[in-house]
Amino acid sequence: MSSSDSNFLPAIMPGAEPFFLPGNETGILLIHGFTGTPREMRFMGEYLNRMGFTCLGIRLAGHATRLEDLEHVRWQDWYGDVLNGIELLRSCTSRVFLAGLSMGGVLTLLAAARCQGIPGAITMSTPFTLGKDWRLKFAPYIKRIIKTAEKSGPDWLDKEMYSHHLEYPAFSTPGLVELMKMMKLTRESLPLIRIPVCLLHSKTDAGVPIENMVQIHGLIGSEWKEMVTIETGSHTMTCDSERQTVFEHAFRFIQKVISA
């Protein structure tokens, strides 16, 4: 490969690679959040793998490389990554659960509404909307001019874990526009969900208030839908101080669905 060719293949951040952890006949697809990386799902994957499950942590298009890579990605690319992950796990397991953080939770809900044969879904810190920031409504018009948006400071309690966190330093404005399109479609699709769903959210999530979980829960069409409130911890609950509690709730939910 020539050096010019390599410009089209940006390197994945060291430590942010996708992962596959083989286990039993139950597969878990782990989906990271917007501007995040598979690393934020790695600890959950390792825990569930120790419990026996086969775990796949995917890398969504435009992530874990360079922030500018999100300028050219569409929401359909992210959804396609999820569908590919489901099919990969189905090739080596007999059932596939979905588990997503933040935007990964949005993708989880969209797939739960659209895909046949998914036994259950878990969402964490998942937004119903992106809030009322007045700048968001202008994003579709300024995305080619203002390509990034500043992030607020971290809300993590576990500072040691945060020191090893991998993510983009800012938001991509074109990426936010695609996220908003996908979230609108997901909101419209929530009544179509008929499978068991477990929603987890932290009371102290500074990025996505816990009211988002209540709004999502109210529209999901399933009879089996659970809300789990985590008392402390940040938006990135799979890595912060209450991660073990999150993992245990997810494990118990999966076990209940399998045993039902």
Backbone as CSV, one residue per row, in Angstrom:
resi,resn,N_x,N_y,N_z,CA_x,CA_y,CA_z,C_x,C_y,C_z
1,MET,0.848,-1.200,0.000,0.000,0.000,0.000,0.873,1.237,0.000
2,SER,0.576,2.191,-0.850,1.358,3.412,-0.910,0.958,4.338,0.223
3,SER,1.827,5.351,0.483,1.512,6.293,1.551,0.268,7.098,1.226
4,SER,0.044,7.355,-0.087,-1.168,8.091,-0.451,-2.416,7.278,-0.181
5,ASP,-2.349,5.945,-0.413,-3.496,5.087,-0.110,-3.824,5.104,1.370
6,SER,-2.787,5.163,2.222,-3.008,5.092,3.662,-3.771,6.299,4.184
7,ASN,-3.794,7.403,3.403,-4.547,8.574,3.831,-6.046,8.291,3.885
8,PHE,-6.499,7.300,3.152,-7.912,6.964,3.124,-8.265,5.932,4.193
9,LEU,-7.278,5.474,4.934,-7.503,4.462,5.964,-6.940,4.966,7.288
10,PRO,-7.627,5.905,7.946,-7.116,6.446,9.207,-6.995,5.363,10.262
11,ALA,-5.948,5.448,11.031,-5.696,4.437,12.056,-6.690,4.553,13.194
12,ILE,-7.084,3.409,13.725,-7.922,3.388,14.922,-7.065,3.781,16.124
13,MET,-7.631,4.564,17.016,-6.928,4.952,18.237,-6.458,3.703,18.981
14,PRO,-5.210,3.652,19.402,-4.757,2.504,20.190,-5.625,2.318,21.438
15,GLY,-6.151,1.128,21.612,-7.031,0.830,22.737,-8.502,0.981,22.430
16,ALA,-8.821,1.493,21.234,-10.221,1.736,20.868,-10.722,0.760,19.815
17,GLU,-10.043,-0.347,19.654,-10.394,-1.308,18.619,-11.697,-2.054,18.958
18,PRO,-12.408,-2.523,17.932,-13.533,-3.438,18.188,-13.019,-4.696,18.887
19,PHE,-13.923,-5.420,19.545,-13.478,-6.627,20.252,-14.506,-7.736,20.101
20,PHE,-14.008,-8.962,20.148,-14.857,-10.155,20.107,-14.375,-11.101,21.190
21,LEU,-15.304,-11.491,22.090,-14.979,-12.364,23.211,-15.866,-13.596,23.124
22,PRO,-15.344,-14.723,22.654,-16.183,-15.915,22.460,-16.663,-16.505,23.774
23,GLY,-17.878,-17.034,23.738,-18.464,-17.665,24.921,-19.509,-18.668,24.508
24,ASN,-20.661,-18.617,25.182,-21.702,-19.612,24.934,-22.628,-19.217,23.783
25,GLU,-23.814,-19.824,23.742,-24.742,-19.630,22.633,-25.551,-18.334,22.713
26,THR,-25.342,-17.560,23.763,-25.996,-16.250,23.868,-25.004,-15.167,23.489
27,GLY,-25.340,-14.411,22.453,-24.477,-13.329,22.006,-24.990,-11.982,22.498
28,ILE,-24.067,-11.088,22.821,-24.403,-9.726,23.238,-23.688,-8.764,22.300
29,LEU,-24.445,-7.931,21.595,-23.860,-6.901,20.747,-23.785,-5.613,21.540
30,LEU,-22.575,-5.075,21.704,-22.331,-3.894,22.529,-22.023,-2.706,21.621
31,ILE,-22.799,-1.615,21.794,-22.775,-0.494,20.862,-22.431,0.793,21.617
32,HIS,-21.333,1.417,21.240,-20.855,2.615,21.941,-21.640,3.859,21.527
33,GLY,-21.290,4.987,22.147,-22.014,6.227,21.928,-21.385,7.161,20.905
34,PHE,-22.029,8.296,20.699,-21.603,9.304,19.733,-20.277,9.921,20.164
35,THR,-19.340,9.934,19.279,-17.946,10.383,19.458,-17.148,9.473,20.388
36,GLY,-17.752,8.386,20.850,-17.059,7.440,21.720,-16.358,6.348,20.918
37,THR,-15.962,5.304,21.607,-15.234,4.196,20.992,-15.678,2.878,21.619
38,PRO,-15.314,1.737,21.010,-15.639,0.445,21.622,-15.072,0.273,23.025
39,ARG,-14.049,1.049,23.376,-13.449,0.917,24.709,-14.476,1.162,25.813
40,GLU,-15.432,2.083,25.580,-16.396,2.376,26.638,-17.382,1.238,26.861
41,MET,-17.367,0.231,25.973,-18.194,-0.955,26.148,-17.358,-2.176,26.523
42,ARG,-16.048,-2.024,26.548,-15.156,-3.162,26.755,-15.323,-3.782,28.143
43,PHE,-15.439,-2.951,29.165,-15.546,-3.480,30.532,-16.846,-4.263,30.709
44,MET,-17.909,-3.765,30.116,-19.181,-4.493,30.159,-19.072,-5.802,29.400
45,GLY,-18.419,-5.761,28.241,-18.223,-6.984,27.469,-17.424,-8.018,28.224
46,GLU,-16.366,-7.576,28.895,-15.540,-8.517,29.648,-16.316,-9.121,30.816
47,TYR,-17.136,-8.295,31.475,-17.956,-8.815,32.580,-18.950,-9.864,32.066
48,LEU,-19.687,-9.530,31.019,-20.693,-10.460,30.495,-20.037,-11.711,29.916
49,ASN,-18.839,-11.565,29.383,-18.115,-12.734,28.893,-17.717,-13.652,30.048
50,ARG,-17.334,-13.063,31.179,-17.025,-13.883,32.365,-18.262,-14.624,32.852
51,MET,-19.428,-14.057,32.593,-20.687,-14.725,32.935,-21.060,-15.797,31.920
52,GLY,-20.256,-15.927,30.871,-20.440,-17.004,29.905,-20.834,-16.579,28.511
53,PHE,-21.242,-15.333,28.316,-21.808,-14.907,27.043,-20.736,-14.580,25.995
54,THR,-21.115,-14.702,24.740,-20.268,-14.278,23.621,-20.533,-12.795,23.372
55,CYS,-19.490,-11.980,23.378,-19.661,-10.529,23.315,-18.903,-9.925,22.139
56,LEU,-19.582,-9.044,21.423,-18.990,-8.331,20.297,-19.177,-6.839,20.500
57,GLY,-18.070,-6.109,20.565,-18.113,-4.656,20.656,-17.741,-4.060,19.314
58,ILE,-18.686,-3.415,18.661,-18.448,-2.911,17.318,-17.934,-1.463,17.353
59,ARG,-17.313,-1.055,16.253,-16.907,0.339,16.052,-17.831,0.947,15.015
60,LEU,-18.555,1.984,15.410,-19.466,2.649,14.487,-18.688,3.513,13.498
61,ALA,-19.210,3.620,12.297,-18.541,4.356,11.221,-18.175,5.767,11.661
62,GLY,-16.961,6.193,11.308,-16.503,7.534,11.622,-15.969,7.721,13.021
63,HIS,-15.961,6.662,13.817,-15.541,6.750,15.222,-14.183,6.097,15.456
64,ALA,-13.546,6.551,16.537,-12.275,5.966,17.018,-11.120,6.170,16.038
65,THR,-11.252,7.150,15.159,-10.167,7.466,14.217,-9.841,8.952,14.321
66,ARG,-10.514,9.779,13.497,-10.326,11.226,13.505,-11.696,11.899,13.513
67,LEU,-11.810,12.994,14.237,-13.091,13.687,14.342,-13.652,14.050,12.970
68,GLU,-12.787,14.444,12.057,-13.265,14.852,10.730,-13.906,13.705,9.946
69,ASP,-13.651,12.465,10.350,-14.260,11.329,9.650,-15.773,11.297,9.821
70,LEU,-16.290,11.940,10.863,-17.737,11.973,11.072,-18.449,12.911,10.101
71,GLU,-17.702,13.757,9.412,-18.322,14.696,8.472,-18.989,13.985,7.301
72,HIS,-18.537,12.781,6.997,-18.989,12.102,5.782,-19.847,10.873,6.069
73,VAL,-20.258,10.708,7.319,-21.017,9.527,7.721,-22.495,9.870,7.811
74,ARG,-23.337,8.923,7.454,-24.777,9.076,7.579,-25.288,8.108,8.647
75,TRP,-26.464,8.411,9.185,-26.993,7.544,10.243,-27.210,6.127,9.740
76,GLN,-27.498,5.988,8.450,-27.684,4.655,7.884,-26.406,3.819,7.980
77,ASP,-25.249,4.481,7.960,-23.987,3.754,8.122,-23.896,3.146,9.521
78,TRP,-24.293,3.916,10.531,-24.268,3.387,11.904,-25.251,2.231,12.060
79,TYR,-26.428,2.413,11.509,-27.425,1.345,11.605,-26.948,0.103,10.855
80,GLY,-26.303,0.300,9.725,-25.740,-0.831,8.989,-24.682,-1.555,9.783
81,ASP,-23.887,-0.810,10.559,-22.886,-1.454,11.418,-23.554,-2.355,12.449
82,VAL,-24.674,-1.897,12.994,-25.415,-2.709,13.972,-25.959,-3.974,13.312
83,LEU,-26.551,-3.830,12.142,-27.084,-5.007,11.443,-25.972,-6.003,11.123
84,ASN,-24.816,-5.506,10.717,-23.688,-6.395,10.433,-23.228,-7.111,11.697
85,GLY,-23.229,-6.382,12.815,-22.845,-7.006,14.079,-23.816,-8.090,14.501
86,ILE,-25.104,-7.842,14.296,-26.116,-8.859,14.617,-25.878,-10.114,13.789
87,GLU,-25.654,-9.936,12.494,-25.452,-11.094,11.625,-24.177,-11.841,11.975
88,LEU,-23.135,-11.116,12.342,-21.888,-11.786,12.732,-22.105,-12.650,13.968
89,LEU,-22.805,-12.101,14.962,-23.070,-12.887,16.169,-24.008,-14.050,15.892
90,ARG,-24.963,-13.848,15.012,-25.878,-14.945,14.680,-25.155,-16.109,13.997
91,SER,-24.014,-15.822,13.396,-23.254,-16.888,12.745,-22.574,-17.809,13.751
92,CYS,-22.487,-17.388,15.012,-21.788,-18.215,16.000,-22.560,-18.386,17.307
93,THR,-23.775,-17.835,17.397,-24.603,-18.019,18.590,-26.034,-18.318,18.156
94,SER,-26.865,-18.684,19.115,-28.261,-19.005,18.795,-29.217,-17.863,19.109
95,ARG,-28.775,-16.847,19.843,-29.603,-15.687,20.148,-28.696,-14.472,20.347
96,VAL,-29.209,-13.297,19.992,-28.407,-12.074,20.084,-29.187,-10.992,20.810
97,PHE,-28.679,-10.572,21.971,-29.202,-9.426,22.700,-28.450,-8.168,22.254
98,LEU,-29.104,-7.016,22.419,-28.489,-5.738,22.087,-28.282,-4.935,23.364
99,ALA,-27.143,-4.236,23.448,-26.861,-3.379,24.591,-26.128,-2.145,24.095
100,GLY,-26.736,-0.967,24.275,-26.147,0.243,23.738,-26.105,1.376,24.744
101,LEU,-25.057,2.184,24.651,-24.847,3.347,25.514,-25.110,4.623,24.726
102,SER,-25.960,5.497,25.243,-26.210,6.802,24.647,-26.702,6.652,23.200
103,MET,-25.955,7.141,22.200,-26.374,6.921,20.814,-26.460,5.434,20.506
104,GLY,-25.621,4.633,21.152,-25.729,3.191,20.998,-27.068,2.676,21.483
105,GLY,-27.635,3.345,22.494,-28.972,2.990,22.951,-30.041,3.365,21.938
106,VAL,-29.853,4.494,21.273,-30.783,4.893,20.204,-30.773,3.839,19.095
107,LEU,-29.587,3.417,18.710,-29.458,2.371,17.691,-30.066,1.053,18.169
108,THR,-29.887,0.745,19.439,-30.466,-0.470,20.014,-31.983,-0.452,19.894
109,LEU,-32.591,0.668,20.234,-34.055,0.774,20.158,-34.544,0.713,18.719
110,LEU,-33.815,1.342,17.806,-34.215,1.301,16.403,-34.157,-0.127,15.873
111,ALA,-33.090,-0.848,16.209,-32.971,-2.241,15.777,-34.023,-3.115,16.446
112,ALA,-34.338,-2.837,17.708,-35.362,-3.609,18.413,-36.718,-3.456,17.740
113,ALA,-36.968,-2.284,17.159,-38.244,-2.047,16.483,-38.285,-2.663,15.102
114,ARG,-37.128,-2.783,14.459,-37.095,-3.167,13.047,-36.674,-4.620,12.796
115,CYS,-35.873,-5.182,13.686,-35.277,-6.499,13.423,-36.103,-7.619,14.031
116,GLN,-36.222,-8.706,13.309,-36.898,-9.890,13.818,-35.902,-10.752,14.594
117,GLY,-36.412,-11.436,15.610,-35.611,-12.447,16.287,-34.680,-11.957,17.366
118,ILE,-34.768,-10.694,17.764,-33.963,-10.192,18.879,-34.721,-10.490,20.172
119,PRO,-34.134,-11.226,21.116,-34.879,-11.607,22.323,-35.023,-10.493,23.351
120,GLY,-34.084,-9.549,23.376,-34.151,-8.498,24.374,-33.144,-7.413,24.101
121,ALA,-33.370,-6.231,24.703,-32.503,-5.079,24.460,-32.263,-4.317,25.754
122,ILE,-31.056,-3.783,25.877,-30.645,-3.010,27.049,-30.140,-1.656,26.561
123,THR,-30.651,-0.576,27.143,-30.145,0.748,26.809,-29.637,1.428,28.066
124,MET,-28.631,2.258,27.899,-27.993,2.963,29.009,-27.766,4.423,28.623
125,SER,-28.209,5.335,29.486,-27.973,6.774,29.270,-28.478,7.234,27.905
126,THR,-29.628,6.747,27.493,-30.092,6.963,26.127,-30.962,8.216,26.016
127,PRO,-30.661,9.088,25.054,-31.443,10.316,24.905,-32.746,10.093,24.136
128,PHE,-33.785,10.767,24.571,-35.047,10.843,23.822,-34.969,11.999,22.827
129,THR,-34.409,13.114,23.291,-34.089,14.257,22.432,-32.706,14.757,22.840
130,LEU,-32.181,15.704,22.093,-30.881,16.294,22.435,-31.035,17.551,23.286
131,GLY,-32.229,17.785,23.796,-32.431,18.932,24.665,-32.922,20.156,23.914
132,LYS,-32.869,21.299,24.590,-33.470,22.521,24.065,-32.438,23.589,23.694
133,ASP,-31.202,23.176,23.501,-30.176,24.131,23.085,-30.598,24.775,21.752
134,TRP,-30.749,26.079,21.741,-31.264,26.784,20.558,-30.377,26.586,19.333
135,ARG,-29.112,26.261,19.546,-28.185,26.113,18.419,-28.473,24.857,17.603
136,LEU,-29.119,23.872,18.215,-29.343,22.602,17.515,-30.214,22.770,16.272
137,LYS,-31.209,23.661,16.337,-32.100,23.799,15.184,-31.398,24.419,13.975
138,PHE,-30.254,25.053,14.238,-29.505,25.642,13.129,-28.433,24.708,12.586
139,ALA,-28.217,23.593,13.263,-27.138,22.685,12.871,-27.216,22.238,11.412
140,PRO,-28.414,21.902,10.873,-28.464,21.472,9.469,-28.005,22.543,8.488
141,TYR,-28.085,23.820,8.900,-27.766,24.920,7.991,-26.310,25.382,8.121
142,ILE,-25.700,25.115,9.272,-24.336,25.608,9.486,-23.295,24.497,9.497
143,LYS,-23.733,23.243,9.244,-22.822,22.109,9.415,-21.613,22.162,8.494
144,ARG,-21.721,22.842,7.346,-20.581,22.945,6.431,-19.647,24.093,6.798
145,ILE,-20.126,24.987,7.646,-19.332,26.152,8.040,-18.712,25.939,9.414
146,ILE,-19.559,25.550,10.361,-19.089,25.256,11.726,-19.144,23.744,11.892
147,LYS,-18.004,23.103,11.768,-17.981,21.645,11.679,-17.842,20.941,13.024
148,THR,-17.546,21.685,14.072,-17.422,21.062,15.387,-18.146,21.906,16.434
149,ALA,-18.497,21.271,17.524,-19.137,21.943,18.652,-18.429,21.520,19.932
150,GLU,-18.223,22.464,20.800,-17.480,22.206,22.035,-18.245,21.274,22.963
151,LYS,-17.508,20.415,23.660,-18.099,19.563,24.689,-17.997,20.243,26.048
152,SER,-18.950,19.938,26.911,-18.856,20.404,28.291,-17.859,19.529,29.035
153,GLY,-17.499,19.948,30.230,-16.530,19.190,31.010,-17.068,17.842,31.445
154,PRO,-16.181,16.895,31.770,-16.611,15.549,32.164,-17.356,15.556,33.495
155,ASP,-18.319,14.633,33.620,-19.075,14.509,34.866,-18.743,13.215,35.595
156,TRP,-17.603,12.626,35.265,-17.206,11.350,35.854,-16.865,11.503,37.330
157,LEU,-17.206,10.478,38.106,-16.791,10.410,39.505,-15.475,9.655,39.654
158,ASP,-15.261,8.654,38.814,-14.035,7.865,38.857,-12.991,8.537,37.967
159,LYS,-12.187,9.404,38.572,-11.223,10.187,37.795,-10.122,9.315,37.196
160,GLU,-9.779,8.243,37.860,-8.755,7.341,37.334,-9.244,6.688,36.049
161,MET,-10.504,6.235,36.035,-11.060,5.649,34.822,-11.144,6.687,33.703
162,TYR,-11.517,7.913,34.063,-11.630,8.951,33.040,-10.287,9.262,32.398
163,SER,-9.219,9.132,33.155,-7.887,9.435,32.618,-7.508,8.489,31.484
164,HIS,-8.182,7.346,31.389,-7.901,6.379,30.317,-8.999,6.356,29.254
165,HIS,-9.957,7.266,29.380,-11.094,7.269,28.457,-10.665,7.749,27.077
166,LEU,-11.246,7.146,26.043,-10.924,7.512,24.667,-12.189,7.996,23.962
167,GLU,-12.146,9.206,23.447,-13.254,9.781,22.699,-12.737,10.969,21.908
168,TYR,-13.555,11.492,21.009,-13.192,12.713,20.303,-13.300,13.912,21.251
169,PRO,-12.456,14.919,21.072,-12.457,16.062,22.000,-13.610,17.033,21.792
170,ALA,-14.349,16.901,20.685,-15.463,17.794,20.379,-16.545,16.993,19.654
171,PHE,-17.706,17.609,19.497,-18.770,17.010,18.700,-18.597,17.411,17.241
172,SER,-19.017,16.554,16.351,-19.065,16.863,14.927,-20.446,17.418,14.606
173,THR,-20.510,18.621,14.050,-21.801,19.202,13.705,-22.535,18.377,12.637
174,PRO,-21.854,17.963,11.553,-22.554,17.080,10.602,-23.013,15.777,11.255
175,GLY,-22.204,15.244,12.174,-22.595,14.030,12.880,-23.818,14.245,13.757
176,LEU,-23.891,15.410,14.415,-25.060,15.724,15.232,-26.327,15.790,14.394
177,VAL,-26.218,16.327,13.186,-27.381,16.386,12.297,-27.873,14.978,11.977
178,GLU,-26.942,14.065,11.697,-27.330,12.679,11.413,-27.926,12.016,12.642
179,LEU,-27.365,12.308,13.803,-27.908,11.751,15.051,-29.333,12.227,15.272
180,MET,-29.604,13.495,15.023,-30.955,14.016,15.211,-31.948,13.353,14.256
181,LYS,-31.521,13.114,13.025,-32.390,12.411,12.073,-32.724,11.015,12.589
182,MET,-31.709,10.318,13.080,-31.914,8.953,13.553,-32.788,8.927,14.811
183,MET,-32.597,9.900,15.691,-33.395,9.941,16.906,-34.865,10.185,16.594
184,LYS,-35.154,11.004,15.610,-36.550,11.242,15.221,-37.187,9.944,14.740
185,LEU,-36.480,9.212,13.911,-36.991,7.936,13.419,-37.166,6.939,14.565
186,THR,-36.237,6.936,15.493,-36.331,6.025,16.636,-37.534,6.368,17.507
187,ARG,-37.753,7.645,17.772,-38.930,8.037,18.564,-40.215,7.538,17.902
188,GLU,-40.290,7.671,16.601,-41.476,7.219,15.876,-41.624,5.701,15.912
189,SER,-40.500,4.998,16.099,-40.496,3.537,16.052,-40.738,2.879,17.406
190,LEU,-40.646,3.635,18.487,-40.756,3.038,19.827,-42.032,2.220,20.030
191,PRO,-43.207,2.661,19.547,-44.423,1.845,19.747,-44.375,0.498,19.031
192,LEU,-43.453,0.348,18.077,-43.350,-0.908,17.333,-42.543,-1.970,18.079
193,ILE,-41.857,-1.577,19.138,-41.026,-2.527,19.890,-41.930,-3.453,20.690
194,ARG,-41.704,-4.752,20.558,-42.512,-5.748,21.256,-41.677,-6.683,22.127
195,ILE,-40.379,-6.511,22.131,-39.505,-7.408,22.885,-39.212,-6.813,24.267
196,PRO,-38.730,-7.621,25.211,-38.332,-7.084,26.512,-37.224,-6.043,26.386
197,VAL,-37.371,-4.955,27.130,-36.394,-3.871,27.104,-36.070,-3.454,28.532
198,CYS,-34.787,-3.271,28.802,-34.324,-2.757,30.099,-33.630,-1.418,29.856
199,LEU,-34.150,-0.362,30.496,-33.586,0.978,30.363,-32.863,1.332,31.654
200,LEU,-31.597,1.720,31.542,-30.819,2.135,32.709,-30.378,3.583,32.541
201,HIS,-30.460,4.342,33.636,-30.083,5.755,33.564,-29.628,6.220,34.944
202,SER,-28.656,7.089,34.972,-28.150,7.634,36.228,-28.889,8.908,36.609
203,LYS,-29.205,9.045,37.891,-29.828,10.264,38.393,-28.944,11.482,38.168
204,THR,-27.625,11.253,38.134,-26.685,12.360,38.055,-26.059,12.505,36.673
205,ASP,-26.718,11.965,35.652,-26.247,12.113,34.278,-26.354,13.591,33.892
206,ALA,-25.199,14.237,33.691,-25.192,15.665,33.367,-25.443,15.932,31.891
207,GLY,-25.262,14.927,31.046,-25.422,15.121,29.611,-26.826,14.845,29.120
208,VAL,-27.451,13.795,29.651,-28.804,13.399,29.238,-29.618,13.204,30.516
209,PRO,-30.454,14.155,30.880,-31.230,14.041,32.125,-32.074,12.773,32.165
210,ILE,-32.320,12.288,33.363,-33.000,11.010,33.551,-34.437,11.035,33.027
211,GLU,-35.011,12.208,32.846,-36.361,12.303,32.279,-36.432,11.664,30.895
212,ASN,-35.298,11.606,30.192,-35.272,10.966,28.885,-35.678,9.505,28.972
213,MET,-35.234,8.818,30.024,-35.587,7.415,30.198,-37.099,7.254,30.362
214,VAL,-37.712,8.130,31.133,-39.149,8.057,31.363,-39.909,8.272,30.059
215,GLN,-39.456,9.213,29.243,-40.122,9.481,27.961,-40.022,8.281,27.023
216,ILE,-38.843,7.673,26.965,-38.664,6.485,26.118,-39.557,5.355,26.608
217,HIS,-39.538,5.103,27.911,-40.321,4.020,28.500,-41.809,4.176,28.175
218,GLY,-42.303,5.406,28.219,-43.719,5.634,27.991,-44.183,5.303,26.586
219,LEU,-43.285,5.333,25.619,-43.665,5.091,24.228,-43.356,3.682,23.726
220,ILE,-42.515,2.946,24.440,-42.185,1.590,24.002,-43.436,0.715,24.051
221,GLY,-43.652,-0.055,22.986,-44.866,-0.855,22.877,-44.848,-2.175,23.622
222,SER,-43.719,-2.556,24.183,-43.600,-3.845,24.862,-44.395,-3.878,26.163
223,GLU,-44.907,-5.062,26.496,-45.472,-5.257,27.826,-44.360,-5.391,28.860
224,TRP,-43.231,-5.960,28.444,-42.085,-6.148,29.343,-41.088,-5.027,29.073
225,LYS,-41.131,-4.030,29.918,-40.192,-2.919,29.819,-39.863,-2.439,31.227
226,GLU,-38.585,-2.345,31.506,-38.116,-2.027,32.846,-37.335,-0.724,32.836
227,MET,-37.474,0.048,33.916,-36.633,1.217,34.138,-35.783,0.964,35.378
228,VAL,-34.483,1.171,35.262,-33.560,0.991,36.384,-32.836,2.312,36.618
229,THR,-33.000,2.866,37.809,-32.344,4.122,38.162,-31.041,3.841,38.897
230,ILE,-29.957,4.361,38.366,-28.654,4.267,39.021,-28.442,5.545,39.819
231,GLU,-28.082,5.419,41.084,-28.083,6.568,41.989,-27.011,7.599,41.656
232,THR,-25.822,7.142,41.277,-24.731,8.079,40.996,-24.018,7.664,39.715
233,GLY,-23.017,8.419,39.346,-22.246,8.093,38.157,-22.572,9.015,37.004
234,SER,-21.753,8.939,35.981,-21.843,9.861,34.857,-22.664,9.302,33.703
235,HIS,-22.719,10.070,32.633,-23.376,9.634,31.408,-22.747,8.351,30.873
236,THR,-21.424,8.260,30.984,-20.717,7.066,30.502,-20.729,6.020,31.612
237,MET,-21.909,5.508,31.917,-22.095,4.652,33.087,-21.393,3.297,32.969
238,THR,-21.023,2.903,31.767,-20.328,1.632,31.582,-18.870,1.688,32.030
239,CYS,-18.380,2.879,32.347,-16.982,3.024,32.757,-16.828,3.699,34.115
240,ASP,-17.845,4.385,34.587,-17.703,5.213,35.784,-17.942,4.397,37.062
241,SER,-18.130,5.098,38.151,-18.098,4.506,39.490,-19.135,3.421,39.726
242,GLU,-20.284,3.489,39.053,-21.349,2.508,39.262,-21.403,1.453,38.169
243,ARG,-20.308,1.283,37.441,-20.329,0.346,36.307,-20.679,-1.075,36.729
244,GLN,-20.202,-1.523,37.869,-20.494,-2.883,38.304,-21.988,-3.080,38.531
245,THR,-22.621,-2.076,39.107,-24.074,-2.132,39.315,-24.801,-2.223,37.986
246,VAL,-24.359,-1.436,37.009,-24.951,-1.459,35.674,-24.806,-2.846,35.059
247,PHE,-23.603,-3.405,35.152,-23.349,-4.722,34.550,-24.226,-5.794,35.185
248,GLU,-24.375,-5.745,36.502,-25.159,-6.752,37.203,-26.635,-6.664,36.822
249,HIS,-27.165,-5.450,36.689,-28.556,-5.294,36.251,-28.740,-5.867,34.856
250,ALA,-27.788,-5.577,33.967,-27.870,-6.094,32.593,-27.845,-7.620,32.587
251,PHE,-26.961,-8.206,33.371,-26.845,-9.658,33.436,-28.139,-10.293,33.938
252,ARG,-28.706,-9.731,34.996,-29.943,-10.294,35.546,-31.087,-10.194,34.540
253,PHE,-31.142,-9.087,33.816,-32.188,-8.935,32.802,-32.043,-9.999,31.710
254,ILE,-30.838,-10.196,31.228,-30.602,-11.196,30.180,-30.993,-12.584,30.683
255,GLN,-30.610,-12.907,31.906,-30.947,-14.198,32.476,-32.455,-14.387,32.599
256,LYS,-33.162,-13.319,33.006,-34.610,-13.410,33.130,-35.283,-13.671,31.789
257,VAL,-34.792,-12.988,30.760,-35.378,-13.164,29.435,-35.126,-14.581,28.924
258,ILE,-33.912,-15.069,29.118,-33.579,-16.420,28.656,-34.432,-17.466,29.365
259,SER,-34.694,-17.221,30.663,-35.426,-18.199,31.476,-36.933,-18.108,31.323
260,ALA,-37.413,-17.024,30.721,-38.876,-16.810,30.644,-39.545,-17.843,29.730
